[in-house]
């Protein structure tokens, strides 16, 4: 991976035809994966929480404390589950990824949804800036802070995130598993159960949908508005989790 990361500086609502085409492509790819798994091809092996261990570095601890100080528990739990699901998918795919970078991006990826970081513009880009600035104050290497920035900024960029760096793709996949069940077929049922037991969902579907609806109401040109306009809330409600 290059040591130079070009930072995303603009993130607006994706034009509806473009987003619809990207979503349709992902739907087809997902159906093919599910068919393969149903036939026993490439089924993921169960993983324990120890195998998906949350990094215990000073940076990881500091980022967790930051999120704990401002996010409600349901959102914090979602962020940690996004790391665990992403790490599970990455392990299944036999990718060599930086677990600390993935965790830092995952645990802070929704910080732009909460005060005092909920500013004008897309929450993903706001959160990316907050995370990068925070890591700089903690002495993180610029290149690693930049990778975290990009993973957060583009984690919901359908058709882009999954074809980017390993950590960005895995945050996209991990959050996707937790929010709408995207790539859930690449996480063994026993692994899913262990993750949601350790980090309960706490009414996630309803609470998260309300937050996104508020974003769209206040910022109709924000990035997530395109997703919501194409029925994202229904996908959240239909995710393969009870709440």
C-alpha positions as CSV (number, residue, x, y, z in Angstrom):
1,X,0.0,0.0,0.0
2,X,1.3,3.5,-0.9
3,X,2.4,5.6,2.0
4,X,0.6,8.6,0.4
5,X,-3.2,8.7,0.9
6,X,-5.2,11.2,-1.1
7,X,-7.8,12.4,1.4
8,X,-11.5,12.7,0.4
9,X,-12.6,16.3,0.9
10,X,-16.0,16.3,-0.7
11,X,-18.8,13.8,-0.1
12,X,-22.3,14.7,-1.3
13,X,-25.4,12.8,-2.3
14,X,-24.8,10.3,-5.0
15,X,-27.0,10.8,-8.1
16,X,-29.9,8.3,-7.9
17,X,-29.3,6.5,-11.2
18,X,-25.7,5.9,-10.3
19,X,-26.5,4.7,-6.8
20,X,-29.3,2.5,-8.0
21,X,-27.0,0.8,-10.5
22,X,-24.3,0.2,-7.9
23,X,-26.9,-1.2,-5.5
24,X,-28.3,-3.5,-8.1
25,X,-24.8,-4.8,-8.9
26,X,-24.2,-5.6,-5.2
27,X,-27.6,-7.3,-5.0
28,X,-26.6,-9.7,-7.8
29,X,-23.1,-10.3,-6.3
30,X,-24.8,-11.0,-3.0
31,X,-27.2,-13.5,-4.4
32,X,-24.4,-15.4,-6.1
33,X,-22.5,-15.5,-2.8
34,X,-25.5,-16.8,-0.9
35,X,-26.1,-19.4,-3.6
36,X,-22.5,-20.6,-3.4
37,X,-22.7,-20.7,0.4
38,X,-25.9,-22.6,0.3
39,X,-24.2,-25.2,-1.9
40,X,-21.4,-25.5,0.6
41,X,-18.9,-23.5,-1.5
42,X,-16.8,-21.1,0.6
43,X,-18.7,-21.4,3.8
44,X,-17.0,-19.4,6.6
45,X,-15.6,-21.3,9.6
46,X,-16.8,-20.3,13.1
47,X,-14.5,-17.8,14.8
48,X,-14.2,-17.1,18.5
49,X,-14.0,-13.6,20.0
50,X,-10.4,-14.3,20.9
51,X,-9.6,-14.9,17.3
52,X,-11.2,-11.5,16.4
53,X,-9.5,-9.8,19.3
54,X,-10.1,-6.1,19.7
55,X,-6.7,-4.3,19.7
56,X,-5.5,-3.1,23.1
57,X,-3.0,-0.5,21.9
58,X,-2.9,3.0,23.5
59,X,-4.4,4.4,20.3
60,X,-7.3,1.9,20.4
61,X,-8.0,2.5,24.0
62,X,-8.0,6.3,23.5
63,X,-10.3,6.1,20.6
64,X,-12.7,3.8,22.5
65,X,-12.7,6.3,25.4
66,X,-13.5,9.2,23.0
67,X,-16.5,7.3,21.6
68,X,-17.7,6.2,25.0
69,X,-17.7,9.9,26.1
70,X,-20.1,11.0,23.3
71,X,-22.0,8.2,21.7
72,X,-25.1,6.4,23.2
73,X,-24.5,2.7,24.0
74,X,-26.4,1.4,21.0
75,X,-24.1,3.3,18.6
76,X,-20.9,2.3,20.5
77,X,-21.9,-1.3,20.4
78,X,-22.7,-1.1,16.6
79,X,-19.2,0.4,16.1
80,X,-17.5,-2.4,17.9
81,X,-19.6,-5.0,16.1
82,X,-18.6,-3.4,12.8
83,X,-15.0,-4.1,13.7
84,X,-15.7,-7.7,14.7
85,X,-17.8,-8.5,11.7
86,X,-15.3,-6.8,9.4
87,X,-12.5,-8.8,11.0
88,X,-14.5,-12.0,10.6
89,X,-15.1,-11.3,6.9
90,X,-11.4,-10.4,6.4
91,X,-10.3,-13.6,8.2
92,X,-12.7,-15.7,6.0
93,X,-11.3,-14.0,2.9
94,X,-7.7,-14.7,4.1
95,X,-6.9,-11.0,3.8
96,X,-3.8,-9.5,5.5
97,X,-5.2,-6.4,7.1
98,X,-4.1,-4.0,9.8
99,X,-6.4,-4.8,12.7
100,X,-5.5,-1.6,14.6
101,X,-6.4,0.6,11.6
102,X,-9.6,-1.3,11.1
103,X,-10.6,-1.0,14.7
104,X,-9.8,2.7,14.9
105,X,-11.9,3.4,11.8
106,X,-14.7,1.1,13.0
107,X,-15.0,2.4,16.5
108,X,-15.1,6.1,15.3
109,X,-16.9,5.6,12.1
110,X,-20.2,7.1,13.3
111,X,-18.9,9.8,15.5
112,X,-20.1,12.4,13.0
113,X,-23.7,11.5,14.0
114,X,-23.4,12.9,17.5
115,X,-22.8,16.1,19.3
116,X,-20.5,18.0,19.2
117,X,-19.3,16.5,15.9
118,X,-22.6,16.5,14.0
119,X,-21.8,19.5,11.7
120,X,-23.0,20.6,8.3
121,X,-22.4,18.1,5.4
122,X,-22.2,14.4,5.4
123,X,-21.6,12.7,8.7
124,X,-19.1,10.3,7.2
125,X,-16.8,13.0,6.2
126,X,-17.3,15.0,9.4
127,X,-16.5,11.9,11.4
128,X,-13.4,11.2,9.3
129,X,-12.0,14.6,10.0
130,X,-12.7,14.3,13.7
131,X,-11.0,10.9,13.8
132,X,-7.9,12.1,11.9
133,X,-7.5,15.2,14.1
134,X,-7.9,13.1,17.2
135,X,-5.3,10.5,16.1
136,X,-2.9,13.4,15.4
137,X,-3.3,14.6,18.9
138,X,-2.5,11.1,20.1
139,X,0.8,10.9,18.1
140,X,-0.4,8.5,15.4
141,X,1.6,8.3,12.2
142,X,0.1,10.6,9.6
143,X,-0.2,7.7,7.0
144,X,-2.2,5.6,9.4
145,X,-4.4,8.5,10.5
146,X,-5.0,9.2,6.8
147,X,-6.1,5.6,6.2
148,X,-8.5,5.8,9.1
149,X,-9.9,9.1,7.6
150,X,-10.5,7.4,4.3
151,X,-12.1,4.3,5.8
152,X,-14.6,6.4,7.7
153,X,-15.2,8.9,5.0
154,X,-16.1,6.2,2.4
155,X,-17.5,3.5,4.6
156,X,-21.0,3.9,3.1
157,X,-19.8,4.6,-0.5
158,X,-21.5,1.8,-2.3
159,X,-19.5,0.5,-5.3
160,X,-16.4,2.4,-4.1
161,X,-15.6,1.2,-0.5
162,X,-15.5,-2.5,-1.4
163,X,-12.9,-2.0,-4.1
164,X,-10.5,0.1,-2.0
165,X,-7.9,-0.6,0.7
166,X,-8.4,-3.8,2.8
167,X,-9.3,-1.8,5.9
168,X,-11.8,0.4,4.1
169,X,-13.4,-2.5,2.4
170,X,-13.7,-4.5,5.7
171,X,-15.2,-1.5,7.5
172,X,-17.8,-1.3,4.7
173,X,-18.4,-5.1,4.9
174,X,-18.5,-5.1,8.7
175,X,-20.9,-2.2,9.1
176,X,-22.9,-3.7,6.2
177,X,-23.3,-7.0,8.1
178,X,-24.6,-5.2,11.1
179,X,-26.8,-2.6,9.5
180,X,-28.5,-4.4,6.6
181,X,-27.0,-8.0,6.6
182,X,-24.7,-7.2,3.6
183,X,-22.2,-10.1,3.4
184,X,-23.7,-11.8,6.4
185,X,-23.2,-15.0,4.5
186,X,-19.4,-14.6,5.1
187,X,-19.8,-14.7,8.9
188,X,-20.6,-18.1,10.4
189,X,-23.9,-18.2,12.5
190,X,-22.0,-19.1,15.6
191,X,-19.7,-16.1,15.1
192,X,-22.6,-13.8,14.6
193,X,-24.2,-15.1,17.8
194,X,-21.0,-14.6,19.8
195,X,-20.6,-11.1,18.6
196,X,-24.2,-10.0,19.3
197,X,-24.1,-11.6,22.7
198,X,-20.9,-9.8,23.7
199,X,-22.1,-6.5,22.2
200,X,-25.9,-6.5,22.3
201,X,-27.8,-4.5,19.7
202,X,-29.9,-2.5,22.2
203,X,-32.7,-1.6,19.8
204,X,-30.3,-0.6,17.1
205,X,-32.6,-0.8,14.1
206,X,-35.1,1.7,15.4
207,X,-32.6,4.1,16.9
208,X,-30.2,4.1,14.0
209,X,-33.0,4.7,11.5
210,X,-34.3,7.7,13.5
211,X,-30.8,9.2,13.5
212,X,-30.4,8.8,9.7
213,X,-33.8,10.2,9.0
214,X,-32.8,13.3,11.1
215,X,-29.7,13.6,9.0
216,X,-31.7,13.6,5.8
217,X,-34.2,16.1,7.1
218,X,-31.6,18.6,8.1
219,X,-29.1,17.9,5.3
220,X,-31.0,16.7,2.2
221,X,-27.8,16.8,0.0
222,X,-25.7,14.7,2.4
223,X,-24.3,11.3,1.2
224,X,-26.7,9.1,3.2
225,X,-29.7,10.9,1.8
226,X,-29.3,9.0,-1.5
227,X,-29.4,5.7,0.3
228,X,-32.4,6.6,2.3
229,X,-34.2,7.8,-0.8
230,X,-33.8,4.3,-2.3
231,X,-35.3,2.5,0.7
232,X,-32.3,2.1,3.0
233,X,-34.6,2.2,6.1
234,X,-36.5,-0.9,4.8
235,X,-33.2,-2.7,4.4
236,X,-32.3,-1.8,8.0
237,X,-35.6,-3.2,9.2
238,X,-35.1,-6.4,7.2
239,X,-31.6,-7.1,8.5
240,X,-31.2,-10.7,9.8
241,X,-31.2,-9.6,13.5
242,X,-34.2,-9.2,15.8
243,X,-33.5,-5.6,16.7
